[in-house]
């Protein structure tokens, strides 16, 4: 259906809810996201970037709504989540 590009954004949205707002934090959802869904992204660069972002958030770094919006804007404008 051509919706693959939405997967990373959805994972990052869930991460923002978990990190900044302390929502959607069940152990089942966290484990599923960390061990499975983040590793199922087809784009290798996005998979690595999302995985690193999740790891940082799990280690206490807050993934804010502003960061979420900025990375989606960067990907839309530049084709990549990675900052130049």
N, C-alpha and C positions, 0 to 999 in steps of 0.2 A: 503494500500500500504506500510505500515511500515515506513512512513516518519514523524511520530509524533515527533521524536527526533529533527527535524529541526525547529520546531515552536519556541522554546525558543531562539534559536540562531538568528532567523529572527527578533524577537521582540527586542533583544538586539542590533542587527545591526541598526534597525530603531532608537532605543534610542540613540545610539552613533551618528548617523547622526543629530538627533535633538539637542543633548546636546553639542557635541564638534564642530559641523560644522554649526549649526543653519539652517539645511535643514529639509524638511518634517515636518514642524511645524504647519500645518494648525490646527485650533481648532477641526475640525471634526476628523482628523487623531489622534490627541492627545487624545481626549475624547474616541474614539473608542478603542484605544490601552489601555488606563488606565482603562476604565470601563468594557471592554468586552474581548478583545483578551488576555490580561495578565491573566485574571481569567479563561480562557478556557484551560490552560495547564493541562494535566491530572495528571502529577506527582506533588504531593502536595508540596514536598520540593522545586522543581524548581519553582512552582507557587508562593510560599512564597518568595523565593530569588529574582525572577524577579520583583515581586510586590514591595519589599523593595528597590531594585535598581532603579526602576522607581520613587518611592517616593523621594528618595535622589536626583535624577537628577531634578525632578520637584521643589525641594527646593533649587536648585542652585549648587549642587555638579556636577562637570563635569564627565561624563562617557566617558572615553577616548578610543581610538582604542586599546591601549595597555591593558587596563582593559578588554575590550571585548575579545581580543585574549587570554588573560590569563585565563579568566573564561571558555572559550570553551576548552582550553588545559587541564585545571584542570578537567573538566567534562569527557573529553576523557580518561585521564590517571587515575583518581581517582573515576569516576562515580558520581561526585557531583560538583556543582558550588561553594559550601561552602568551604572556606579556612580552612585548618586544624588548 
